[in-house]
Amino acid sequence: MHLRGRKLEKVIGEDQIKERVKGLAKEIESSFGKEFVVVGLLKGSFIFVSDLVREFSFSVPVDFMRVASYGGSMESSGEVKILKDVEVDLLGRSVLIVDDILDTGFTLSKVVDHIKGKNPLQVKTCVLLDKKSARKVPFEADFVGFEVPNKFLVGYGLDWDEMGRNFRDIYAVL
């Protein structure tokens, strides 16, 4: 398989993803209980958020923020911009922030600080992928799907300049 003239190597298959998402939903439910708001980070997490919330055994409100730190390149700029904020009131509520990948830590640390400024009861984070070797600021997610190598990844919502999001598996760009 290829994207933008570069070869792709499968890192995580669709069936593995489905099973892990089910497991994450159970972990999250037992940690939070039945009262929390899901805040997904666009655009990369939209498929993950969709699959995750459908695995919960009860209804949860879902909202989205849009943040940017890549701008078309294969490396984070380190500058995180909030392009769309949540619309639901988070005051006194438990919040689960969901992102596709945690790599440098810049995005999630900024988003968590921003959400805490809205005075929620508690904030926890969930990422499908954790690229620990790429961390530039200290940050650990509360719930992690898979640890992955420090490679540029596409598929299952992750993109390379808007391409590759629709792949059912997750691939490393070689």
Beta strands, then each sheet from edge to edge (+ up, - down):
strand 1: 2-3
strand 2: 6-12
strand 3: 37-42
strand 4: 62-68
strand 5: 81-84
strand 6: 94-102
strand 7: 122-130
strand 8: 143-147
strand 9: 153-154
strand 10: 170-173
sheet 1: 1+ 2- 10+ 9-
sheet 2: 5+ 4- 3- 6- 7- 8-
end
